[in-house]
Amino acid sequence: KDVLATVKGRPILTVTNNDDFDRPGGIIRFILDKSRVRLSIDLEAAERARLTFSSKLLRSAEIVSPAGR
């Protein structure tokens, strides 16, 4: 939480493997699914950090929506 507070609003990509990554403002989470690593991306958090992702990356990721919490 301290790190996220420090980088809030700055164009810094935050990556974790914590289940609740998107609640404090995390952007990307690694998920182990049947021995494969997948990505979960919070696009709203990325937008707040002024970051964009390629469509190729987004096609292979799970997009999370804070509105669905």
OpenMM code with the backbone's topology and positions (N, CA, C; nanometers):
from openmm import Vec3, app, unit

residues = "LYS ASP VAL LEU ALA THR VAL LYS GLY ARG PRO ILE LEU THR VAL THR ASN ASN ASP ASP PHE ASP ARG PRO GLY GLY ILE ILE ARG PHE ILE LEU ASP LYS SER ARG VAL ARG LEU SER ILE ASP LEU GLU ALA ALA GLU ARG ALA ARG LEU THR PHE SER SER LYS LEU LEU ARG SER ALA GLU ILE VAL SER PRO ALA GLY ARG".split()
positions = [
    Vec3(0.0826, -0.1200, 0.0000),
    Vec3(0.0000, 0.0000, 0.0000),
    Vec3(0.0862, 0.1252, 0.0000),
    Vec3(0.1974, 0.1218, 0.0746),
    Vec3(0.2849, 0.2389, 0.0810),
    Vec3(0.3456, 0.2701, -0.0552),
    Vec3(0.3877, 0.1656, -0.1256),
    Vec3(0.4477, 0.1850, -0.2589),
    Vec3(0.3440, 0.2429, -0.3540),
    Vec3(0.2230, 0.1877, -0.3532),
    Vec3(0.1187, 0.2378, -0.4423),
    Vec3(0.0848, 0.3832, -0.4115),
    Vec3(0.0843, 0.4193, -0.2857),
    Vec3(0.0572, 0.5584, -0.2496),
    Vec3(0.1672, 0.6507, -0.3017),
    Vec3(0.2907, 0.6034, -0.2995),
    Vec3(0.4040, 0.6834, -0.3461),
    Vec3(0.3989, 0.7079, -0.4969),
    Vec3(0.3546, 0.6080, -0.5743),
    Vec3(0.3564, 0.6199, -0.7208),
    Vec3(0.2215, 0.6620, -0.7777),
    Vec3(0.1225, 0.6844, -0.6926),
    Vec3(-0.0123, 0.7210, -0.7380),
    Vec3(-0.0084, 0.8404, -0.8333),
    Vec3(-0.0733, 0.8246, -0.9496),
    Vec3(-0.0806, 0.9325, -1.0469),
    Vec3(0.0422, 0.9486, -1.1342),
    Vec3(0.1446, 0.8695, -1.1094),
    Vec3(0.2659, 0.8760, -1.1905),
    Vec3(0.2636, 0.7616, -1.2919),
    Vec3(0.3266, 0.7777, -1.4065),
    Vec3(0.3244, 0.6729, -1.5094),
    Vec3(0.4174, 0.5562, -1.4772),
    Vec3(0.3810, 0.4827, -1.3725),
    Vec3(0.4618, 0.3693, -1.3272),
    Vec3(0.3739, 0.2453, -1.3260),
    Vec3(0.4194, 0.1405, -1.3924),
    Vec3(0.3460, 0.0153, -1.3990),
    Vec3(0.3694, -0.0644, -1.2719),
    Vec3(0.2591, -0.1004, -1.2034),
    Vec3(0.2693, -0.1820, -1.0829),
    Vec3(0.2208, -0.3233, -1.1154),
    Vec3(0.2991, -0.4224, -1.0738),
    Vec3(0.2717, -0.5627, -1.1048),
    Vec3(0.2817, -0.6432, -0.9765),
    Vec3(0.1896, -0.7400, -0.9591),
    Vec3(0.1875, -0.8220, -0.8382),
    Vec3(0.1291, -0.9589, -0.8682),
    Vec3(0.1288, -1.0437, -0.7674),
    Vec3(0.0574, -1.1701, -0.7779),
    Vec3(-0.0441, -1.1821, -0.6644),
    Vec3(-0.0719, -1.0739, -0.5940),
    Vec3(-0.1701, -1.0719, -0.4852),
    Vec3(-0.3119, -1.0781, -0.5410),
    Vec3(-0.3993, -1.1502, -0.4715),
    Vec3(-0.5377, -1.1641, -0.5167),
    Vec3(-0.6132, -1.0321, -0.5220),
    Vec3(-0.5882, -0.9426, -0.4294),
    Vec3(-0.6627, -0.8157, -0.4237),
    Vec3(-0.5829, -0.6995, -0.4820),
    Vec3(-0.5061, -0.7270, -0.5877),
    Vec3(-0.4154, -0.6269, -0.6435),
    Vec3(-0.4853, -0.4989, -0.6864),
    Vec3(-0.6055, -0.5081, -0.7391),
    Vec3(-0.6708, -0.3911, -0.7966),
    Vec3(-0.7350, -0.3001, -0.6923),
    Vec3(-0.7587, -0.3495, -0.5729),
    Vec3(-0.8230, -0.2651, -0.4719),
    Vec3(-0.7398, -0.1436, -0.4348),
    Vec3(-0.6099, -0.1583, -0.4072),
    Vec3(-0.5323, -0.0383, -0.3718),
    Vec3(-0.4762, 0.0362, -0.4925),
    Vec3(-0.5034, -0.0075, -0.6165),
    Vec3(-0.4558, 0.0656, -0.7338),
    Vec3(-0.3545, -0.0077, -0.8178),
    Vec3(-0.3324, -0.1365, -0.7940),
    Vec3(-0.2409, -0.2145, -0.8770),
    Vec3(-0.2914, -0.2228, -1.0211),
    Vec3(-0.2025, -0.2421, -1.1163),
    Vec3(-0.2406, -0.2408, -1.2567),
    Vec3(-0.2410, -0.3809, -1.3174),
    Vec3(-0.1358, -0.4584, -1.2973),
    Vec3(-0.1280, -0.5925, -1.3552),
    Vec3(-0.1063, -0.6957, -1.2454),
    Vec3(-0.1765, -0.8070, -1.2590),
    Vec3(-0.1594, -0.9202, -1.1668),
    Vec3(-0.1266, -1.0441, -1.2485),
    Vec3(-0.0265, -1.1198, -1.2045),
    Vec3(0.0058, -1.2487, -1.2655),
    Vec3(-0.0810, -1.3557, -1.1998),
    Vec3(-0.1400, -1.4427, -1.2816),
    Vec3(-0.2245, -1.5505, -1.2328),
    Vec3(-0.1693, -1.6817, -1.2865),
    Vec3(-0.1521, -1.7802, -1.1988),
    Vec3(-0.1114, -1.9134, -1.2421),
    Vec3(-0.2376, -1.9942, -1.2677),
    Vec3(-0.2586, -2.0367, -1.3929),
    Vec3(-0.3786, -2.1082, -1.4339),
    Vec3(-0.3389, -2.2336, -1.5100),
    Vec3(-0.3531, -2.3493, -1.4446),
    Vec3(-0.3178, -2.4769, -1.5068),
    Vec3(-0.1742, -2.4750, -1.5602),
    Vec3(-0.0817, -2.4349, -1.4777),
    Vec3(0.0614, -2.4292, -1.5091),
    Vec3(0.0961, -2.3246, -1.6146),
    Vec3(0.0050, -2.2333, -1.6416),
    Vec3(0.0321, -2.1240, -1.7357),
    Vec3(0.0167, -1.9911, -1.6624),
    Vec3(0.0985, -1.8956, -1.6978),
    Vec3(0.0899, -1.7628, -1.6375),
    Vec3(0.0004, -1.6764, -1.7255),
    Vec3(-0.1004, -1.6167, -1.6628),
    Vec3(-0.1910, -1.5267, -1.7329),
    Vec3(-0.1853, -1.3905, -1.6654),
    Vec3(-0.2388, -1.2905, -1.7334),
    Vec3(-0.2409, -1.1549, -1.6800),
    Vec3(-0.3831, -1.1101, -1.6531),
    Vec3(-0.3989, -1.0345, -1.5474),
    Vec3(-0.5230, -0.9655, -1.5181),
    Vec3(-0.4862, -0.8177, -1.5133),
    Vec3(-0.5596, -0.7352, -1.5883),
    Vec3(-0.5244, -0.5933, -1.6000),
    Vec3(-0.6414, -0.5061, -1.5570),
    Vec3(-0.6125, -0.4082, -1.4726),
    Vec3(-0.7109, -0.3077, -1.4324),
    Vec3(-0.6884, -0.1854, -1.5220),
    Vec3(-0.7718, -0.1720, -1.6257),
    Vec3(-0.7531, -0.0638, -1.7222),
    Vec3(-0.7787, 0.0746, -1.6632),
    Vec3(-0.8686, 0.0826, -1.5664),
    Vec3(-0.8932, 0.2124, -1.5036),
    Vec3(-0.7708, 0.2599, -1.4253),
    Vec3(-0.7055, 0.1686, -1.3561),
    Vec3(-0.5828, 0.2042, -1.2833),
    Vec3(-0.4728, 0.2429, -1.3816),
    Vec3(-0.4655, 0.1733, -1.4947),
    Vec3(-0.3656, 0.2063, -1.5972),
    Vec3(-0.3921, 0.3453, -1.6538),
    Vec3(-0.5179, 0.3760, -1.6765),
    Vec3(-0.5532, 0.5077, -1.7291),
    Vec3(-0.5161, 0.6183, -1.6302),
    Vec3(-0.5427, 0.5943, -1.5027),
    Vec3(-0.5055, 0.6939, -1.4000),
    Vec3(-0.3543, 0.7163, -1.3965),
    Vec3(-0.2773, 0.6117, -1.4277),
    Vec3(-0.1310, 0.6236, -1.4304),
    Vec3(-0.0805, 0.6703, -1.5667),
    Vec3(-0.1738, 0.7001, -1.6576),
    Vec3(-0.1406, 0.7467, -1.7934),
    Vec3(-0.0598, 0.6428, -1.8712),
    Vec3(-0.1000, 0.5144, -1.8569),
    Vec3(-0.0344, 0.4053, -1.9281),
    Vec3(-0.1322, 0.3432, -2.0266),
    Vec3(-0.0802, 0.2965, -2.1389),
    Vec3(-0.1612, 0.2258, -2.2377),
    Vec3(-0.0942, 0.0931, -2.2693),
    Vec3(-0.1747, -0.0016, -2.3183),
    Vec3(-0.1241, -0.1342, -2.3527),
    Vec3(-0.1589, -0.1657, -2.4969),
    Vec3(-0.0769, -0.2488, -2.5587),
    Vec3(-0.1035, -0.2888, -2.6963),
    Vec3(-0.2271, -0.3784, -2.7010),
    Vec3(-0.2946, -0.3779, -2.8138),
    Vec3(-0.4128, -0.4623, -2.8291),
    Vec3(-0.3758, -0.6099, -2.8205),
    Vec3(-0.2556, -0.6463, -2.8621),
    Vec3(-0.2126, -0.7861, -2.8517),
    Vec3(-0.2054, -0.8305, -2.7059),
    Vec3(-0.1527, -0.7465, -2.6209),
    Vec3(-0.1451, -0.7795, -2.4788),
    Vec3(-0.2856, -0.7879, -2.4191),
    Vec3(-0.3718, -0.6947, -2.4543),
    Vec3(-0.5061, -0.6922, -2.3988),
    Vec3(-0.5896, -0.8127, -2.4423),
    Vec3(-0.5667, -0.8619, -2.5632),
    Vec3(-0.6411, -0.9797, -2.6108),
    Vec3(-0.6123, -1.1026, -2.5255),
    Vec3(-0.4917, -1.1133, -2.4758),
    Vec3(-0.4546, -1.2321, -2.3988),
    Vec3(-0.4758, -1.2143, -2.2485),
    Vec3(-0.5213, -1.0973, -2.2051),
    Vec3(-0.5371, -1.0694, -2.0613),
    Vec3(-0.6834, -1.0737, -2.0203),
    Vec3(-0.7024, -1.0924, -1.8906),
    Vec3(-0.8346, -1.0775, -1.8304),
    Vec3(-0.8447, -0.9330, -1.7851),
    Vec3(-0.9485, -0.8637, -1.8274),
    Vec3(-0.9671, -0.7237, -1.7900),
    Vec3(-1.0576, -0.7196, -1.6680),
    Vec3(-1.0135, -0.6514, -1.5622),
    Vec3(-1.0942, -0.6392, -1.4411),
    Vec3(-1.1619, -0.5045, -1.4401),
    Vec3(-1.2774, -0.5010, -1.3772),
    Vec3(-1.3551, -0.3787, -1.3683),
    Vec3(-1.3841, -0.3491, -1.2221),
    Vec3(-1.3329, -0.2382, -1.1710),
    Vec3(-1.3606, -0.2044, -1.0314),
    Vec3(-1.5099, -0.1862, -1.0051),
    Vec3(-1.5871, -0.1517, -1.1066),
    Vec3(-1.7319, -0.1348, -1.0891),
    Vec3(-1.7986, -0.2666, -1.0523),
    Vec3(-1.7347, -0.3789, -1.0908),
    Vec3(-1.7905, -0.5096, -1.0628),
    Vec3(-1.7566, -0.5631, -0.9250),
    Vec3(-1.6898, -0.4877, -0.8436),
    Vec3(-1.6522, -0.5331, -0.7094),
    Vec3(-1.7692, -0.5423, -0.6180),
] * unit.nanometer
topology = app.Topology()
chain = topology.addChain("A")
for resn in residues:
    res = topology.addResidue(resn, chain)
    for name in ("N", "CA", "C"):
        topology.addAtom(name, app.Element.getBySymbol(name[0]), res)
